Amino acid sequence: MTAFSNQDKQQLISKGIAAEKVVKQIETFKEGIPFVKLDKAAVVGEGILKFTEEDEHKLIEAFEAAKNSNSLLKFVPASGAASRMFKAFFSFLGKYNPQEEELDAYIKRTGDKDIEKFSEGLINFPFCEIIQKRINGKFNSKGEELFLFVNEMLSEQGLNYGFYPKGLLPFHNYGDYAATPFEEHLKEAALYATAGGEAKLHFTISEQHGEMFNAEFDAIKERVSTETNASYDISYSFQKAQTDTIAVTMDNELFREENGTLLFRPGGHGALIENLNEQDADIIFIKNIDNVVPSRNIDKVAASKEVLGGLLVRLQEKAFKYATQLEHKSSLDFDLMMEIKSFLEKDLNARFSDNFESYTIAQQIEILIDKINRPIRICGMVKNEGEPGGGPFWIKDTKGNISLQIIESAQIDASNVSQMNILKNATHFNPVDLVCGVKNFKGEKFNLINFVDVKQGFITDKTKDGKELKALELPGLWNGAMAFWNTIFVEVPLVTFNPVKTVNDLLKESHQVRK
């Protein structure tokens, strides 16, 4: 049994974390988290829907007809720091001395492809002009210019982009101004997440960046409102301290800081299910902060979102009708029950036990009620072009239940040949492009915490002050945190997926503004 000192107990109270929760997390470390068992890859026709152009037009019409009678929200995880985008460039500043070596010689010696690509594309970065003005006349060689440029971009005395939240970096250069991902999300939301001329957006951010986001909105809101003919209701939240997870030693004992306090670590983006659970809207769009496009492609992206939204509206209409009929059991007959079961299987991808027909009618009704009264998520899927990350699969749990899930490669046993073969058969990729229905047929919000599969977390090896430790990541927001939702996958155009993981991604054609 884990023993907590009085100091530990006070620390737990201050963070709002129950001791029992920590004990369960330690048990998870000891037991380990099993790999998921892939049944097969979800592909078009078997787990992924693909619509014709005519189908898409009808779904857009369905969404447009319903949007003003529903409350809409765009939910954007935006707490990511930009430091990862510039990892190779911090390294460059530490390794390269332009006084001692030509830039070409450095690139040839180190094979630094990131710096080579950055140098060649310099004038195409949206922040190039502002940095060039700052360093103008201070260099005598190509190497000095690049070194000063990178230093100005990252240093605390310069633009300090390494400290910035990713959402507030300049991404797209429109000539008169450079738009941040934050601004592009506002423009995009105006096209599909507005009701009565107002777009509602919620950003999850780091507490230290709150003033920066407020200042950015104050600076751009007049321009964006004029451009989009929409007003904006912006809200923010922070990842909750009580979602932090305990760290343990490699022997699964409590890991302590030098001063004796317990070490807690952020639980990963899965912690944001708590933030999502606090939002009150009928239809919620979810999209990552760095996945944006310049204005020339925004209509295509918005149309894709409305297709997904229209599908949600259609499915909810049927699900709510059936849920009402299931509640009034007296109106049920065998044919209607089989109709509801068929809808759950074919439209909501629910799966039933082989023993279902052997249950009593009362038991069958309870199973149908349980399966239909769940949040619904419509997930866009793009064709896999080699990007790392999660994908769509049918998985089988320890009880033999099959469900449709977004699975990360880290959840799959890389030593299992048959599992890796299934992984190789995957044709699509999850771009974090979701439309969610989080209310039941009575208009009541589901408690989303009830639909999390706690067994889909991650145990990772880390270090602190030179000491090895084990950390626990909560089930990912669109992975295990939504495992028990009703899930539908839809193929969406590649134009909808334009993430910026490193600064060089801004050089891609999809992020260049054609003036």
PAFI-176840 format. One line per field, with one value per residue (C-alpha): residue number from 1; residue in one letter; x, y, z. Coordinates in Angstrom, 2 decimals, padded with zeros to 5 digits. Each point is the difference from the previous one (the first is absolute). Layout:
REM PAFI-176840
n	c(NUM_...)
res	c(A_...)
xx	c(X_...)
yy	c(Y_...)
zz	c(Z_...)
REM end
This chain:
REM PAFI-176840
n	c(1_2_3_4_5_6_7_8_9_10_11_12_13_14_15_16_17_18_19_20_21_22_23_24_25_26_27_28_29_30_31_32_33_34_35_36_37_38_39_40_41_42_43_44_45_46_47_48_49_50_51_52_53_54_55_56_57_58_59_60_61_62_63_64_65_66_67_68_69_70_71_72_73_74_75_76_77_78_79_80_81_82_83_84_85_86_87_88_89_90_91_92_93_94_95_96_97_98_99_100_101_102_103_104_105_106_107_108_109_110_111_112_113_114_115_116_117_118_119_120_121_122_123_124_125_126_127_128_129_130_131_132_133_134_135_136_137_138_139_140_141_142_143_144_145_146_147_148_149_150_151_152_153_154_155_156_157_158_159_160_161_162_163_164_165_166_167_168_169_170_171_172_173_174_175_176_177_178_179_180_181_182_183_184_185_186_187_188_189_190_191_192_193_194_195_196_197_198_199_200_201_202_203_204_205_206_207_208_209_210_211_212_213_214_215_216_217_218_219_220_221_222_223_224_225_226_227_228_229_230_231_232_233_234_235_236_237_238_239_240_241_242_243_244_245_246_247_248_249_250_251_252_253_254_255_256_257_258_259_260_261_262_263_264_265_266_267_268_269_270_271_272_273_274_275_276_277_278_279_280_281_282_283_284_285_286_287_288_289_290_291_292_293_294_295_296_297_298_299_300_301_302_303_304_305_306_307_308_309_310_311_312_313_314_315_316_317_318_319_320_321_322_323_324_325_326_327_328_329_330_331_332_333_334_335_336_337_338_339_340_341_342_343_344_345_346_347_348_349_350_351_352_353_354_355_356_357_358_359_360_361_362_363_364_365_366_367_368_369_370_371_372_373_374_375_376_377_378_379_380_381_382_383_384_385_386_387_388_389_390_391_392_393_394_395_396_397_398_399_400_401_402_403_404_405_406_407_408_409_410_411_412_413_414_415_416_417_418_419_420_421_422_423_424_425_426_427_428_429_430_431_432_433_434_435_436_437_438_439_440_441_442_443_444_445_446_447_448_449_450_451_452_453_454_455_456_457_458_459_460_461_462_463_464_465_466_467_468_469_470_471_472_473_474_475_476_477_478_479_480_481_482_483_484_485_486_487_488_489_490_491_492_493_494_495_496_497_498_499_500_501_502_503_504_505_506_507_508_509_510_511_512_513_514_515)
res	c(M_T_A_F_S_N_Q_D_K_Q_Q_L_I_S_K_G_I_A_A_E_K_V_V_K_Q_I_E_T_F_K_E_G_I_P_F_V_K_L_D_K_A_A_V_V_G_E_G_I_L_K_F_T_E_E_D_E_H_K_L_I_E_A_F_E_A_A_K_N_S_N_S_L_L_K_F_V_P_A_S_G_A_A_S_R_M_F_K_A_F_F_S_F_L_G_K_Y_N_P_Q_E_E_E_L_D_A_Y_I_K_R_T_G_D_K_D_I_E_K_F_S_E_G_L_I_N_F_P_F_C_E_I_I_Q_K_R_I_N_G_K_F_N_S_K_G_E_E_L_F_L_F_V_N_E_M_L_S_E_Q_G_L_N_Y_G_F_Y_P_K_G_L_L_P_F_H_N_Y_G_D_Y_A_A_T_P_F_E_E_H_L_K_E_A_A_L_Y_A_T_A_G_G_E_A_K_L_H_F_T_I_S_E_Q_H_G_E_M_F_N_A_E_F_D_A_I_K_E_R_V_S_T_E_T_N_A_S_Y_D_I_S_Y_S_F_Q_K_A_Q_T_D_T_I_A_V_T_M_D_N_E_L_F_R_E_E_N_G_T_L_L_F_R_P_G_G_H_G_A_L_I_E_N_L_N_E_Q_D_A_D_I_I_F_I_K_N_I_D_N_V_V_P_S_R_N_I_D_K_V_A_A_S_K_E_V_L_G_G_L_L_V_R_L_Q_E_K_A_F_K_Y_A_T_Q_L_E_H_K_S_S_L_D_F_D_L_M_M_E_I_K_S_F_L_E_K_D_L_N_A_R_F_S_D_N_F_E_S_Y_T_I_A_Q_Q_I_E_I_L_I_D_K_I_N_R_P_I_R_I_C_G_M_V_K_N_E_G_E_P_G_G_G_P_F_W_I_K_D_T_K_G_N_I_S_L_Q_I_I_E_S_A_Q_I_D_A_S_N_V_S_Q_M_N_I_L_K_N_A_T_H_F_N_P_V_D_L_V_C_G_V_K_N_F_K_G_E_K_F_N_L_I_N_F_V_D_V_K_Q_G_F_I_T_D_K_T_K_D_G_K_E_L_K_A_L_E_L_P_G_L_W_N_G_A_M_A_F_W_N_T_I_F_V_E_V_P_L_V_T_F_N_P_V_K_T_V_N_D_L_L_K_E_S_H_Q_V_R_K)
xx	c(000.00_001.34_000.69_-000.45_001.67_-001.85_001.95_-001.18_-003.61_000.19_001.52_-002.83_-002.60_001.60_-000.14_-003.53_001.13_-001.46_002.47_-002.04_000.57_003.78_-000.16_-001.88_002.60_002.80_-001.90_-000.15_003.78_000.42_-002.47_001.05_-002.36_-000.71_000.35_-003.27_-001.00_-000.65_-002.72_000.44_000.70_-003.01_-000.14_-002.51_-003.02_000.99_000.02_000.65_-002.74_000.72_-002.62_-000.78_-000.14_-003.79_000.01_002.23_-002.31_-002.96_001.91_001.09_-003.64_-001.01_002.58_-000.91_-003.68_000.77_002.80_-002.13_-002.12_003.12_002.68_003.39_003.53_003.48_002.34_003.71_002.77_002.55_002.31_002.89_003.19_001.91_003.30_-000.34_-000.37_003.45_001.87_002.50_000.61_000.83_002.50_001.40_000.68_002.00_001.99_000.79_002.55_-000.23_003.37_001.76_-001.90_-001.88_-003.69_000.34_002.93_-002.04_-002.94_002.30_001.82_-003.12_-002.54_-002.42_-002.92_-002.25_002.39_000.62_-003.72_-000.58_002.84_-001.22_-003.59_000.79_-001.89_-003.16_-000.46_-002.77_002.34_002.93_-000.50_-000.27_003.19_001.93_-000.73_001.30_003.30_000.60_003.64_001.25_001.46_002.74_-000.63_-002.82_000.84_-000.06_-003.33_-001.63_001.45_-001.26_-003.35_-000.52_001.24_-002.38_-002.84_000.57_001.87_-001.69_001.51_-001.42_-003.44_000.14_-002.05_001.36_-002.02_-003.19_-003.03_-000.18_-003.39_001.47_002.86_-000.31_-000.98_-001.34_001.30_-002.78_002.24_-001.63_000.14_001.01_-002.79_000.47_-001.72_-002.23_-001.21_-000.46_-002.17_-002.22_-000.40_-000.76_-002.50_-001.96_-000.83_-001.45_-000.14_-002.23_-003.57_-001.74_003.19_002.09_002.82_000.83_003.48_001.65_003.79_001.82_003.21_002.83_-000.75_003.21_-001.21_-003.42_000.94_001.70_-003.16_-002.15_002.38_-000.03_-003.80_-000.19_002.45_-001.81_-003.69_-001.07_001.78_-001.23_-003.57_-000.11_001.50_-002.33_-003.10_-000.19_000.39_001.98_-000.55_003.42_000.62_003.04_000.82_003.15_000.96_-001.09_002.59_-002.10_000.55_003.77_001.28_002.47_003.54_001.67_003.50_000.93_-000.94_-003.51_000.69_-001.07_002.50_000.99_001.56_003.22_-002.13_-002.00_-003.21_-001.80_000.56_-003.11_000.03_-002.62_-002.28_000.18_-002.77_-002.32_-000.38_-001.98_-003.04_-000.66_000.06_-002.18_-002.43_-000.58_-001.07_-003.71_-000.82_-002.11_002.66_003.73_002.71_003.47_003.17_003.66_001.45_002.71_-002.29_-001.05_000.01_000.39_-003.19_000.24_-000.87_-002.27_-003.27_001.01_000.85_-003.27_-002.03_001.63_-000.92_-003.60_-000.13_001.03_-002.42_-002.85_000.69_-000.09_-003.33_-001.50_001.24_-001.09_-003.48_-000.42_001.78_-002.12_-003.20_000.99_001.19_-003.43_-001.72_002.25_-000.86_-003.71_000.35_-003.74_000.25_002.76_-000.50_002.47_000.26_000.75_002.65_001.70_-000.21_001.74_002.64_000.63_000.39_002.51_002.02_-000.09_-000.05_001.67_002.42_-001.17_000.70_-002.11_000.87_-000.75_-002.22_-002.25_-002.94_000.10_-000.68_-003.48_-001.87_000.53_003.76_000.13_-001.78_002.50_002.90_-001.55_-000.58_003.62_001.42_-002.15_000.33_003.61_001.84_000.54_003.22_000.41_003.72_001.55_002.68_002.52_001.87_003.24_002.97_002.58_-000.80_000.68_-002.92_-003.30_-002.14_-003.42_-000.30_-002.49_001.30_-000.99_000.03_000.73_-003.68_-000.08_-001.96_000.84_-000.07_001.23_002.86_002.78_003.18_003.55_002.93_001.36_-003.11_000.87_002.39_002.85_001.34_-003.25_000.26_-003.76_-000.77_002.65_-001.46_-003.37_001.70_001.61_-003.43_-001.27_-000.89_-001.00_001.28_-001.67_000.52_-001.92_-003.09_-003.06_-003.61_-001.59_-003.51_000.27_-003.69_-002.67_-003.47_-001.35_002.59_001.94_003.80_001.72_002.67_002.86_002.20_-002.29_001.05_003.79_001.91_002.57_001.91_001.07_002.57_003.76_002.97_003.15_003.60_001.27_002.79_000.03_003.22_001.88_-002.14_-002.13_-003.72_-003.24_-002.81_-003.65_-001.88_-003.78_-001.96_000.26_-002.86_-001.05_001.31_-000.89_-001.73_-002.75_000.22_-003.59_-001.60_-001.91_002.59_-000.30_002.99_-000.29_002.61_000.77_002.18_003.74_-000.35_-001.54_003.26_002.84_001.76_003.13_002.23_003.30_000.54_001.00_-003.55_-000.92_001.88_-002.50_-002.17_-003.10_001.27_001.15_-002.29_-000.47_-000.14)
yy	c(000.00_003.43_002.15_003.77_002.40_003.01_002.12_-002.28_000.30_003.78_-000.02_-002.20_002.28_003.10_-001.64_-001.33_-003.61_-002.82_-002.39_-002.91_001.31_-000.03_-003.51_-001.18_001.66_-001.81_-003.27_000.81_000.40_-003.35_-001.85_001.74_001.06_-002.78_000.64_000.33_-002.95_001.05_-002.02_001.65_003.38_002.20_000.67_001.53_-002.29_-001.62_002.70_003.09_001.73_001.71_002.32_000.99_003.67_-000.23_-001.57_002.78_002.72_-001.61_-000.25_003.64_000.96_-002.05_001.78_003.47_-000.70_-001.08_002.34_002.91_-002.24_-001.50_001.60_-000.37_000.09_-000.44_-001.59_000.48_-001.64_002.83_-000.42_-001.36_002.02_000.91_-001.22_-003.40_001.76_001.52_-002.90_-000.36_003.76_000.31_-002.77_001.94_003.07_-002.16_-001.83_002.59_002.81_002.16_001.61_-003.34_-001.85_000.69_-000.98_-002.40_-001.72_-000.35_-001.55_-002.39_-000.96_-000.56_-001.05_002.46_-000.20_002.17_002.95_-000.54_000.08_002.98_001.95_-000.70_001.00_003.00_002.62_-002.12_000.03_002.36_001.62_000.47_003.69_001.04_-001.90_001.26_003.57_-000.72_-001.55_002.11_001.11_-002.17_-002.89_-000.54_-003.56_-002.40_-001.92_003.14_001.02_-003.35_-000.17_003.50_-000.80_-003.15_001.75_002.93_-002.45_-001.97_002.05_001.70_003.32_-000.54_-001.21_-002.85_-002.37_-002.98_001.15_000.74_-002.24_-001.51_001.64_003.51_-000.42_001.62_-002.75_001.68_003.21_002.01_002.96_002.58_-002.38_-003.52_-002.16_-002.32_-003.40_001.64_002.50_-002.65_-002.06_003.05_000.53_-003.68_-000.17_002.87_-002.29_-002.95_000.62_003.09_000.35_003.35_001.58_-000.94_-002.54_-001.67_-001.39_-001.53_-000.32_-002.10_001.89_000.16_002.38_001.94_000.93_001.38_003.66_-000.68_-001.54_002.84_002.57_-001.80_-000.07_003.70_000.75_-001.97_-000.15_003.11_-001.14_-003.58_000.98_002.33_-002.65_-002.79_002.03_-001.85_000.83_-002.26_-001.50_-001.29_-001.95_-001.73_-002.69_-001.57_-003.62_-000.77_-000.68_-002.91_-001.79_-000.14_-003.53_-001.34_-000.91_-003.10_-001.45_-002.88_-002.25_001.55_001.94_003.61_002.29_002.92_003.36_001.11_001.73_-003.17_001.00_-002.36_000.52_000.41_000.40_001.32_-002.85_000.79_001.19_-002.68_002.24_002.39_-002.30_001.86_003.35_-001.35_-001.35_003.55_001.37_000.49_-000.30_-002.31_-000.47_000.31_000.11_-001.06_000.88_000.47_003.51_-000.56_-001.50_003.08_001.18_003.38_001.70_-001.43_-003.49_000.91_-000.60_-003.59_-000.64_001.54_-002.07_-003.17_000.99_000.58_-003.45_-001.52_002.26_-000.99_-003.67_000.59_001.82_-002.86_-002.72_001.84_000.51_-003.77_-000.88_002.42_-001.38_-003.57_000.97_001.57_-003.18_-002.15_002.14_-000.62_-003.77_-000.60_001.15_-002.51_-003.11_-002.54_001.64_003.42_-001.45_-001.69_003.29_001.81_-002.74_000.23_003.80_-000.37_-002.56_001.53_003.72_000.34_-002.93_-001.55_-003.70_-002.53_-003.21_-003.26_-000.79_003.03_-001.99_-002.39_002.84_000.85_002.82_002.18_-000.64_000.71_003.31_001.00_-000.83_002.06_002.91_-000.17_-000.05_002.78_002.40_000.93_003.04_-000.14_000.98_000.37_-000.21_001.18_-002.32_000.86_-002.44_-000.98_001.77_-001.15_002.39_-001.37_-000.34_-001.72_-001.89_-001.67_-003.64_-002.57_-001.27_-002.87_000.42_-002.66_-001.03_-000.48_003.19_001.65_003.78_002.69_002.04_002.48_-001.78_001.34_-002.15_000.01_-001.96_-002.87_-002.85_000.54_-003.50_-001.66_-000.75_-000.42_003.28_001.83_-001.44_001.48_003.32_-000.13_-000.56_003.33_002.36_003.11_002.35_001.99_003.75_000.97_001.15_-000.77_001.09_-001.06_-000.32_000.01_000.19_-002.68_-000.11_002.16_002.71_-000.96_000.00_-003.34_-000.26_-000.70_-001.38_-003.05_-000.93_-000.10_-003.29_000.44_-003.02_001.97_002.22_-000.06_-000.71_001.79_000.18_003.47_001.59_002.73_001.49_-002.86_-002.67_-002.45_-000.14_-001.30_002.36_-000.68_001.65_-000.07_-001.56_002.45_002.44_-001.55_-003.47_-001.71_003.07_-000.52_-003.79_-000.65_002.59_-001.02_000.53_000.65_000.50_001.98_000.54_003.72_001.85_000.29_003.81_-000.21_-001.26_002.54_-000.36_001.97_-002.23_001.75_003.53_-001.38_-001.27_003.65_-000.31_-002.53_001.18_-000.40_002.79_002.44_002.94_000.79_003.77)
zz	c(000.00_-000.96_003.06_-000.34_002.43_001.37_-002.48_-002.83_001.15_000.07_-003.49_-001.28_001.57_-001.58_-003.45_000.48_-000.53_002.13_001.58_-001.36_-003.51_000.51_001.43_-003.14_-002.21_001.87_-000.51_-003.72_-000.06_001.75_-002.22_-003.20_-002.77_-002.48_-003.72_-001.86_-002.13_-003.58_-001.73_-003.41_-001.58_-000.68_-003.74_-002.40_000.00_003.29_002.64_-002.14_-001.97_-003.30_-001.45_-003.56_-000.91_000.00_003.48_001.26_-001.35_001.78_003.28_-000.23_-000.57_003.05_002.14_-001.30_000.74_003.56_001.07_001.19_002.22_001.64_002.14_-001.72_001.38_-001.39_002.58_-000.68_002.08_-000.10_002.98_-002.07_000.29_-003.15_001.44_-001.73_-003.35_000.45_001.64_-002.87_-000.03_003.70_-000.69_-002.98_002.17_002.39_-002.69_-002.65_000.15_-003.16_000.83_-000.36_-002.73_-003.21_000.09_-002.95_001.72_003.20_-001.87_-001.85_003.21_002.13_-002.65_001.61_-002.47_002.19_-000.14_-003.72_-000.78_002.31_-001.62_-003.53_000.82_002.18_-002.01_000.03_003.77_001.18_002.53_-002.40_-000.67_003.65_000.92_-003.04_001.05_003.50_-001.12_-003.11_-000.33_002.88_-002.01_-002.57_-001.15_-000.72_003.18_002.16_-001.52_000.75_003.51_000.81_-001.60_002.10_003.14_-000.56_-000.60_003.21_002.60_002.91_-001.11_-003.51_-001.06_002.53_-002.17_001.93_003.01_-001.94_-000.07_-003.47_-000.56_000.07_-002.47_-003.43_-002.46_-003.13_-001.58_-001.65_-000.77_002.26_002.95_001.00_001.40_002.97_000.31_002.62_-002.60_-002.69_002.37_000.54_-003.75_-000.54_002.86_-001.55_-002.94_001.91_003.77_000.00_001.14_-000.26_-001.36_003.04_000.01_003.31_000.55_003.03_000.22_002.59_000.72_002.51_002.84_-000.65_-003.50_000.92_-000.35_-003.34_-001.48_001.33_-001.51_-003.36_-000.09_000.87_-002.82_-002.72_000.93_-001.94_-003.17_000.25_000.87_-003.01_-002.29_001.14_000.84_003.32_003.67_002.32_003.42_001.11_003.20_001.46_002.52_001.38_000.50_003.55_002.70_001.25_-003.32_000.60_000.57_002.54_-001.07_001.38_000.08_-002.27_002.99_000.15_003.20_000.41_-001.77_002.19_-000.79_001.75_002.67_000.66_-001.77_-002.38_-003.71_-002.12_-003.76_-002.47_-001.08_-003.74_-002.32_001.40_003.05_-002.23_000.15_003.28_-001.84_-002.80_002.56_001.29_-003.38_-000.60_-003.70_-002.16_-002.68_000.73_-002.68_001.16_-001.87_000.98_000.18_-002.64_-002.66_-001.98_-003.62_-001.70_-001.16_-003.54_001.33_002.88_-001.91_-000.80_003.65_001.20_-002.47_001.33_003.56_-001.02_-001.61_003.33_001.85_-002.31_000.61_003.76_-000.31_-002.03_002.33_003.13_-001.41_-000.39_003.22_002.02_-001.54_000.86_003.50_000.66_-001.17_002.18_003.03_-000.63_000.03_-000.48_-003.64_-000.85_-002.06_-001.39_-003.43_001.49_002.32_-002.96_-001.95_002.86_000.27_-003.75_000.23_002.82_-001.94_-003.48_000.76_003.41_-000.34_003.29_000.45_001.91_001.80_-001.81_002.99_-000.51_-001.35_002.99_002.44_001.23_-001.73_003.07_-000.13_-003.75_000.52_002.70_-002.32_-002.81_002.41_001.19_-003.54_-001.43_002.94_-000.62_-001.36_-003.77_-001.75_-003.75_-000.80_-003.24_-001.39_-002.71_-002.21_001.68_-001.59_002.52_002.85_003.50_002.38_000.57_-002.44_-000.24_001.07_001.18_003.35_002.29_003.79_002.62_000.03_-003.75_-000.67_-003.34_-000.47_-002.37_001.46_-000.81_001.04_000.33_-001.14_003.59_001.08_-002.37_000.83_-002.48_000.69_-001.14_-003.74_-000.57_001.78_-002.01_-003.21_000.92_000.68_-003.46_-001.57_001.34_-002.83_001.97_002.65_002.79_-000.54_003.20_-001.87_002.10_000.27_003.26_001.38_003.80_001.02_000.28_-001.54_002.85_-000.61_003.12_-000.08_000.31_002.68_-002.40_002.78_000.08_-003.55_000.51_-000.31_002.77_-001.34_-003.09_001.70_-000.60_002.27_-001.16_001.25_000.92_002.02_002.65_001.36_-001.63_001.67_-001.97_000.67_-001.43_-000.99_-000.73_-002.83_000.15_-002.90_-002.91_-000.54_-003.32_000.92_003.26_001.45_-002.62_-000.17_001.03_-002.27_-003.11_-002.74_-003.73_-002.32_-003.25_-002.71_-000.34_-002.56_000.60_-000.11_003.48_001.51_000.17_003.37_000.86_002.12_-000.88_-001.25_-003.42_-000.48_-000.65_-003.29_-001.33_-002.88_002.17_002.31_-002.68_-000.71_-003.66_-000.14)
REM end
